[in-house]
Amino acid sequence: MVSLGPADVELLTLKACRAFQESDAICVPTKSSDSSFDKSISYKIVKEALEFLGIKRELVPVYSPMLFNEDDWRNEANIVLETLKKYDCVSFVTLGDAGVYSSIYYLLDIIKERDIDIYDNSEVIAGVTSFSAGSARVKKALCLGDEELIIKPLNPRGKVETTKILMRPKIGMDTEVLGEGDFYTYENMYLAGENITPYKIDRVKKYMTLFINFAKRDSLS
């Protein structure tokens, strides 16, 4: 599951490029019902990336009407699973970052339900968000000092749950003040001594510590 970033091929990560090199085929979403890539920004980025890397890969169109419909997600997951019957390694791409308003996690829920081995052997590759890129384009910080950063959907379909990202704790801090929830703790992520735990640790031991209290949600909701 490869994040493409915000429409600029130069904002692809090295991990994304590595995934394209290792993949036998790449599943590319398109809003065209005829499965053409005429309306696909993702196709443009993938095509430019493959040209830059000097490689060719099978590109599989995935009709994605973006109607927030479970049947559509199941059809998309079916295409990914069918492609994996032909190829050993397959990428599915998404604009921006997979963790922010992407359909990738709906597809992963379905894949987990259908084939746990494929799910367990899948990887989600993070990317640059549109708002991070937008901040850089105008040279204005998203948050400084003790400011908060809020991401809100403009047209919510119902009750809105909230994921809280809690950064910059002090070493020795007692985390009881953070409350309860679906916490994950990230210590020294991508560094020596990395430790990721599916709960809130009791006390902060490392400077590079991040807490995420994930929104309360059910699968495919």
C-alpha positions, 0 to 999 in steps of 0.5 A: 500500500503505497502513498504517492504524496500530493501530485508531485513525483519528486515528493515520492519517498525512497520507500515508495520507489523501492516498492515499485522496483520490487513489485511485479504489478501496480494497481492504480485507482481511476475514476473512469468507469471504462478503466482508462487512466484519463482522469487518474492523477495517481497514474500520472505520478506512477508513470513519471516515477517508473520513467525516472526509475527506468523500469516497466511494470504492469499497471492494473486499473482499479475503478474507484468512484470515491462514493464512500461505498462499501461495495466499491471498496470490496470491488477494489480489494477484489482486483488487488487479490485477483492481481496477487493470483498472477503476481508475487508482489503487488502495489496499490497506490493512493494520493497523499498519505495513506493514514489521512482520509485514504481508502487503503484501510477499508481495503486492508480490512477486507483483505484481512477478512478474505486472506489473513496471510496476504494481510499479514505480509502487507506493508503500508508506506507513508507519504507526504500529506497535501497540508504538509506540502502546502505549508512548505509551498508558502513557507508557513509552519503548521504549528510552532511552540505549543500550538495545536494542529487540527484536521477536520472534514468539511462535510462530515456524514455523521458523528465525528470521532477524533484521533489525537496525536500527542507529541513532545512529552517530557522525559519522566512524564506520567502519562495518566494525564493523557486519559484512556483510549486506543493508544499506541506508543512510538519510541525512537521510531525508525531509530536504534532501539525503536519500540512500538507498543499497542498501548500507552506506556506509564512513563516517558523514558525517551525524548523521541516519544509519540502517542497516538490515541486512535479514533473509536471506529468499527471496521469499514465505518 
